[in-house]
Structure formats: structure tokens, C-alpha cells
């Protein structure tokens, strides 16, 4: 049995989303599945003409780092495909739990 191996020299799969008028989470799910299937075959998925609402949905769903959005000079000001509000090389802030804070109950309430 001969197995076929694909090299990284395979051309990327370009998905043009210019005709998409009202993106929703079903579109995001389909794009995530398409990216996964393409990766299984050694092909890179590139999203073209992704508008602002779709970019925001990708950021909201956490897929912005996984799905490659082709840069659009008019939409992102030359930031190289970064989504609105994101900065390259930055990480989310981690907060420490407040220590010494205790819940205060009403003295008239029975203890559980």
C-alpha cells in the first residue's frame, strides 16, 4: 500500500469570502472545519476578503490566531491581517485573585 505524502510546497487553499453578507457562528464553524480538513491534507487555508464583522467573530471565537486572514490594506491599515483591537506580540492580562476578601452575610440570615 502506497501512502501519498504532501509537501509544504502545495499551493494554499484560498477561500474568497467577499460575497458573504451576514456572517454568523455557523460560518465560523464551517471555516474552522475547512481549515482542519485542509491541514489534514497538508494544505494551508487563506481567507480572502474577510470583512469587519467576520473578523470580529473570528476574534470572539478565538479562531483569529488559527485562521490566516489575508491582509487587506484598506481594512486593517497595513497591520498584516491582524484583527481590530489586537496588537502583535501581546498576551491577555492575567489577574490575581483578591486575597482576604470574605463574603459578608446578614446577621439575621440562618447559617447553612
TASUL-V475815 format. One record per helix or strand. SS is the DSSP state (hx for helix, st for strand). FROM is the first residue (numbers start at 1). TO is the last residue. If there is no record, write none. Layout:
BEGIN
ss: <SS	SS>
from: <FROM	FROM>
to: <TO	TO>
END
This chain:
BEGIN
ss: <st	hx	st	hx	st	hx>
from: <13	25	45	52	68	73>
to: <16	40	48	61	69	76>
END
